């Protein structure tokens, strides 16, 4: 008769993040959370954007070949994000399978409880099935995004992508997901067929998995969680926000400029506009200049993160309007990267002008900082609509980067009564968030359920 296994026999978890900042950060945060609950952690990772193992001496790191550098030079100009992820889903198959199979076959090693893979790495479901290893999906988006992606017919809406601002349908709601406008769908991707194929693969393999981990909390997306539980026939675990389980730590791939914190110390409370469009988005030179004019004209202090290469065709600040830095003096700071959680938590920060990536959105809610949303692609338009129309804790720049609209948006958030109401609403959300993390709260209980679930494999 087979000897019953002890829960303690299966205390190793293997995690596999997509090699992009917004995916690596939450996966490593999740790894820390699970390590604190007694699991040993192994991170399989691509060579591209490789995490620094010395920052995580308590984890084991296993690099695999990805061949991503063959196409990485296309990132600044190719807005087809699905193309890059599809490439990785092909180039990583054999190296990942070999690495995982080798680990499972190592004599004397701890038995592996499960694989936690980024949802974008959908190929891992077939590999896990072949190796008889449970696969749990880690999704780096909101629940609302999961529902939108499941509903939107990317493979049958090619005609929308020929629409312009002059067309009457451009502003129309999307029948399958009325929160969104057709112009939002156009912004998500330039390649609807590629996006549709990728989402179909990802969603099908999420539904075939053993469970889904979301970096959100129940009280923020309660109705979406109910629908997800019906549409996705596997357990969902909402134990976010991940970064709140531990003091601020950095898995940043870009060196942070921490001198901004002493500059913020000199600014009045809630006076500073913090501007950052994330680690991947790119904007044109004209858009960059519109941002500069908007910040110049509004007259408020600002901290602007300009990632090297964010402006297509420029290395860093060459595209700034003439004499911009001289006019700003000490009223403005421009840096290449910042310690974002600490900036958002600083008393001087009054609003966050963001690309509406999900990590940034969650961090802003955690620090009760209302948002100005300039979504660029992917899930960002979905997040921005939730911020502006569902939770009403920010404004969406409907017309993109235009200095007049930028000034109006900043005034709404920083100077008008509407901004005060946003602060009250986001303060209530922060209170619910904090309660969710306390013992007995929804996120705390979801983490307990996840630990029990993994231990049952």
Secondary structure, 3 states (H helix, E strand, C coil): CCCCCCHHHCCEEEEECCCCHHHHHHHHHHHHHHHHCCCEEEEEEECCCCCCHHHCCCCEEEEECCCHHHCHHHCCCCCCHHHHHHHHHHHCHHHHHHHHHHHHHCCCCCCEEEEEEECCCCCHHHHHHHCCCCEEEEECCCHHHHHHHHHCCHHHCHHHHHCCCCCHHHHCEECCEEEEEHHHHHHHCCCHHHHHHHHHHHHHHHHCCCEEEECCCHHHCHHHHHHHHHHCCCCEEECCCHHHHCCCCCCCCCCCCCHHHHHHHCCCCCCEEEEECCCCCCECHHHHHHHHHHHHHHCCCEEEECCCCCECCCCCCCCCCCCHHHHHHHHEEEECCCCHHHHHCCCCEEEEEECCCHHHHHHHHHCCCCEEECCCCCCHHHHHHHHHHHCCCEEECCCCCCHHHHHHHHHHHHCCHHHHHHHHHHHHHHHHHHHHHCCCCHHHHHHHHHHHHHHCC
